[in-house]
Amino acid sequence: MAIAVVGLSHRTAPIEVRERFVFGAKDAEAALLDLLRRGVSREAVLLSTCNRTELYLGEVAGEGEREAVALLAARADLPEAEARQHLYVHRDRRSVEHLFRVVSSLDSMILGEAQIQGQVKGAYEAACAMGGGTGVVGPVLSRLFEAALAVGGRVRAETRLGEGAASVPGAAIELARKVFGSLRGLRGLVLGAGEMSELMLSCLAAEGVRATVVASRSEARARELAARGGVDFLRFEEIGPALAEADIVAAATAAPHVVLTRDLVSRALPGGARKPLCILDIALPRDVEPEVGELENVFLYDIDDLEQIVTGSLARRRDEIPAAERIVVEAVTDYWHWYAARDVVPVIRALRDRAEATRREEVAKALSKLSHLSEADREAVERLTRQLLAKVLHAPTVRLREAAANGRGSGVAEAARFLFELDDEAQGERE
């Protein structure tokens, strides 16, 4: 059994590929429950964001990684061979390091962005609540994700990696500035009512943009978002006139298909936009048909454009990478010591319990024949035998722990089980 992660990210696949692998909440639950039902692994978490889709598997079976690849390929409706061109597979300690780097935003498109920690937490909590509340997370991934979230917190508290960090909406604002310069006084539309839309609305407000929230599906949530932001609400079917007046459109819906087509925008802007129209498509799957960018005076940007925009502003954050990496390395070592020790800790405990039971039995036999001893002498015998036992067990305990830290714990633990006849006790505790 092992730990593994199978997935893809902005580093291995362009947006048109990544969007095919996105999982909604219901689909994610169905996929994870199916993996466990088929014995692919004992535990699983699915992280699906705009920039990555990753399956984390705990106690994965021998063919588990191949099964995970097949699941992701089926989700994207791609042949496995084609899907593998974009997928990576990490095992054991490398899987731990990968997650810790992800949650610390060291692997993000925008170095230091803050959203990923919340997304990892959300994926973990969703997995814990799946299957009617029984969850698909056990001790291995539970400890792994709790440790990962702690690492993310440490990186943000102990380094300046997140100082002034650009979120996806923040980077989108930088794109808009390249079109308009100052954004103050411009009019905007925010499509969608989720977390990204709310962040986008806040960013626009901070720049002095008067935005309107547009609902494509969840009208109640969009109205609530508009009320919280003190802005107007508009139904999607009423978007035509608003598009004609808008300077900036931020699209961040959770729709599984495009919501702004070339035909729709063309009808709203016959002959093209009379003034620059900046459309920021920060959704995955994309909200805006790529052909919209071909219209006159329309500037369309998607998630992959963000990386180019922020490149020049990352120098200060890159200086903090070594400090963040040290935190990650330290945490990986701590977690892996715990994980490796899972084989030896039950053996150590069983060995000590067996030895202590033998000590008590033999001391009781001896004292039954030494009735003339005083209470103080009896206590001295007890103390002496306990001290002798502790000294005898010290070296085996240290060696077992050292073997676990060096990756040899399983073999040494098996030898200890055989030598001291601990199979039933230690194995039962391990399970």
Secondary structure, 3 states (H helix, E strand, C coil): CEEEEEEEECCCCCHHHHHHHCCCHHHHHHHHHHHHHCCCEEEEEEEECCCEEEEEEEEECCCHHHHHHHHHHHHHCCCHHHHHCCCEEEECHHHHHHHHHHHCCCCCCCCCCCHHHHHHHHHHHHHHHCCCCCCCCCHHHHHHHHHHHHHHHHHHHHCCCCCCCCCHHHHHHHHHHHHHCCCCCCEEEEECCCHHHHHHHHHHHHCCCEEEEEECCCHHHHHHHHHHHCCEEEEHHHHHHHHHHCCEEEECCCCCCCCECHHHHHHHCCCCCCCCEEEEECCCCCCECHHHHHCCCEEEECHHHHHHHHHHHCHHHHCCHHHHHHHHHHHHHHHHHHHHHCCCHHHHHHHHHHHHHHHHHHHHHHHHCCCCCCHHHHHHHHHHHHHHHHHHHHHHHHHHHHHHHCCCHHHHHHHHHHHCCCHHHHHHHHC
